[in-house]
């Protein structure tokens, strides 16, 4: 794009509906224990190989089965998790994934009483410490952290700016910049919520290969 005005028009178009990636698929980004944990297990599922739609479907199935908090998922049976994941279309090592999700839930309960806001408090709202504590959780690597923080930067403002690999690929192809800082500049100073909407929309553009409709 040749001008800042054109870039800002595209940003308004992408972020205009006021929802990030998770909220587009029905996972609210709210700073409370259950919603934060749902975004975390959605991020774990998205971080694995395979069609992102199956990852979203699996996360939705976990929630629909009543496992909408760390405590409830921690209390589930391995066999039930396997069944729900398979019914949602998961492929590959479903047994291993069921183990990871169970371990993740139990660890969040044991360390943070099921509330990821306690992790944030333990880190003193320091973004680098929050990242380290998150990667100490089962099934959470650097990629999963990026996906989680991409969403929760809307409410954990200290972690911004965050843009995952998919969002940055789309940003480069659309001429919006090459870094999270570039996107933050377009979203507006201090607008971590708007930035989360923008990077979530960009990630969807890349995953859904919707470039043509945005460059007409």
C-alpha angles and dihedrals in degrees: 000000000000103000140039089234091059091048092050091049090055091046090053089050093049098042097032098102091060097233133111127212097282094046091051086065097043102268109125118217102221127149097244131105101257098044094045091051092049090053089049095054090043087055092049090053093045090050091064126084119270142062110331089222090064090050090053091045091052093050090048090050092052090053093044089054089060097260094124097134138043092251094052094046090046089057094052125105120249092233091053092051090050091050094049093047093049092047088052090057102260115159134192122029098006092159090056092047091050089053092050093050092049092048091047093052094046092048093051089050094047097045103031105018088248094302120111089194085075088059088054091049092048088053090050088234090292108148096214092050091047090054091050093049092048093052088053088067120094113267094010115119130161092279093052090048090054091051093047095046091045086068104033095048082088088071103016094058095176092073095058136146099053127155123167126220095267093051092050092049089054093044091055094046091049094046095245097125143280105258144044088252091057090053092046089055090055094044091053136259112296093003099128092152093053089045091054089052091049098048091043090053091047091051089053091050090056096043093047094039092232097153096117095061091052097049099049 
